[in-house]
Amino acid sequence: MIDELVDAGHPVKDCRLLGVSSFGYFQYKHQPLSPTAMRRQCGPRG
């Protein structure tokens, strides 16, 4: 949800309205993908 707000042009500082600091947002954005997230991005196998 926060990514959608930022992509829509809202400043990152608006994350505080949702209880997330801007530091926490950028920390989340720059963390490596988990194995589960990688599988979800690739879609179903088969």
Legacy VTK file of the C-alpha trace (Angstrom):
# vtk DataFile Version 3.0
C-alpha trace
ASCII
DATASET POLYDATA
POINTS 46 float
0.000 0.000 0.000
2.793 2.420 0.862
4.506 1.656 -2.456
1.290 2.596 -4.262
1.106 5.940 -2.448
4.726 6.758 -3.228
4.284 5.690 -6.865
1.221 7.979 -7.045
3.423 10.931 -6.102
2.867 11.194 -2.356
6.043 12.074 -0.458
7.636 9.335 1.597
7.009 11.381 4.758
3.299 10.565 4.319
4.214 7.024 5.401
3.939 8.307 8.968
0.165 8.473 8.492
0.285 4.683 8.245
2.672 4.317 11.174
5.843 3.752 9.133
8.929 5.957 9.379
10.658 7.049 6.192
13.760 5.175 7.431
11.683 2.013 7.797
10.239 2.473 4.304
13.654 2.802 2.666
15.009 -0.097 4.715
12.121 -2.226 3.403
12.677 -1.062 -0.192
16.371 -1.987 -0.186
16.177 -5.394 1.472
16.761 -8.437 -0.725
13.749 -10.443 -1.815
12.881 -13.458 0.258
12.755 -16.853 -1.484
8.952 -16.785 -1.229
8.753 -13.344 -2.867
11.052 -14.527 -5.667
8.793 -17.516 -6.343
5.733 -15.254 -6.412
7.370 -12.917 -8.933
8.252 -15.780 -11.254
4.724 -17.123 -11.250
3.548 -20.715 -11.262
5.825 -23.436 -12.484
4.759 -25.946 -15.000
LINES 1 47
46 0 1 2 3 4 5 6 7 8 9 10 11 12 13 14 15 16 17 18 19 20 21 22 23 24 25 26 27 28 29 30 31 32 33 34 35 36 37 38 39 40 41 42 43 44 45
